[in-house]
Amino acid sequence: MDGYFDIIEKPMDLGTIGEKLDQGSYHSLDEFRSDVHHTFENAMKYNEEQTVVHEMARVLKKKFDLDYNKMLESLDSAEHSKMGVEHDDDGEQRILLNTRPKCDTEGRCFL
């Protein structure tokens, strides 16, 4: 990608996010959310506004935010059940290492 690292100051991608999830590197849901946002924002910054990639990144970011907020609401309504989240000794949230979404035959995924 020509000039990518000249344009993008802090690279982030979904593969790196997956690795960080597998390694238990995220200590909060907000940290995870920030990396996902950064991925889509980088795609929109690097790709011009009228391109398919820019539009896909914009749509996926919006979809992620909707799903993320639904997840937070479900965690709140379940009194922060441990579905996909654990709390360390300091009370900080940590995404579980082996939490993977389950997907149905139509491609919809759920924790």
N, C-alpha and C positions, 0 to 999 in steps of 0.2 A: 504494500500500500504506500504509494508515493506520499511523502511528507507527513505520514500519520503521526510520528512522534514529535514533529514540529508543531502540529495542531493540538494534539491530545497530550496534556501535561501529566495526567495520572491515568494510565491505561487500566481497564477492568473489563473482564469478559465473563460470560456465563460458565465457562470451563473452570476458571479460577474460583468462582463462587462455589461451584460444586466441590472442588478440592477442599476449600475452606470449610464447607459443611461436613465433609467426610472426616476432616482432621479435628473437628470441634473447635475451630478457631474463632467462631463468632460467640461473643459473650453477651450479646443483646439482640433482640429482634430489630432494633433501630439500626444497629451496625450492619446487619444483613440487608435491610431495606435500603440503606445508603449505598451499598455496593451495587445492588440491582439498579437503582436509579442512576448511579454513575455509569453503568454499562449502557443504558439507553440514551443518556445525555451525551455520552461520547459518540455514539452512533449518529445522533442528530447533529452534533457539532461537526463531525468529519464529513458527513454526506449532506449535500445541498438539499434545501427544503423541498424541492419538487421531485426528489428521487424516491423510488420505491423503498429503499432501505431507511431513509429518514422517516417516511410515513409509517412503515412497519414498526420502527422503534417508538414513535410517538404513540401508536395504538397499543403496543405491548406495555409501555409504561403506564398508560391509563388503565389497562386491564389489570396489570399487577397491583396498582393502587386500590382498585375496587376489591380484588380478591384479598389483598393484605388487610384492608379495613374490615372485611367480613370475618377474616380469621381472628383479628383482635377482638371483635365483638363476640365471637363464639367463645374465645378464651375468657373474656370478661363475664359472660353469662354462665360459664361453667366454673366460675370463681378461680380462674387461672389454673384449670386442670393441667395435668402434665402431658397433655396431648401435643407432643412435638417440642415441649419446652421443659427444662428443669431449672431449678434455682440452686445457686451455689451457696456457700456458707455466709456470704455477704448479702444474700438476697438478690443478687444479679441474675437476670434470666440468661439461659444458655440454650441454644438450639441443640436438640439431641443429635448425637453423631449419626445414628443409623435410621433417622427418620426420613423416609422416602414417601412421596405421595403415591397413593394407589389410584390407578387410572381405570376408568370403565371402557367399554368397547367403543364409545363415541369420542374418546380422547379427553374426557373431562377428568381432572385429577383432584384428589382430596387428600388431606393429611390423615 
